[in-house]
Amino acid sequence: MTPVAVPGPAPGPAPGPATPRVYRRTLTTRIVGAAGAALFVGGAVAFAANGRPTAGTFGLAALAVLSLVNLAGAWADRYVFDADGFEHRNALFQKLGVPARRVAWSDVERVWQHRRPLLGAATSARPTALFLRLRSGRRVVLDSLEDFEEILATVERHSGRG
């Protein structure tokens, strides 16, 4: 009897831990953030250049500042998912001393999905956001992220729902 060679694993690097995946805000969210900032900053500048300030000028200036903060979040937010949990960081805010926030999968107590309401009493079939309640009582919202279906599958797999 002649021995038969059984193919083994392909030569190459040994499998290691999965590379963490980085997600950003969707392109639509970033464009809407930029358009809102341009609108409110332009309005505030136009009102301020028009003469003496009024309550409307200060209100518009406050909206301009908020829209700039939103713009920073939309363009600089990064979510990193790995086998141990996920991390939310903002490159711009980190330069200002705001640390990244890390959440371990073991800290996630409850996960629920938000579905966008449609006309009438119906809701969309696919979720548009995930809400995670942590053991500390804090809530984390995951929304407006690229490849949301992958994020949904990852969270469900690690929270024991998938």
Secondary structure, 3 states (H helix, E strand, C coil): CCCCCCCCCCCCCCCCCCCCEEECECHHHHHHHHHHHHHHHHHHHHHHHCCCCCHHHHHHHHHHHHHHHHHHHHHHEEEEECCCEEEEEEHHHHHCCCCCEEEEHHHEEEEEEECCECCCCCECCCCCEEEEEECCCCEEEEECECCHHHHHHHHHHHCCCC
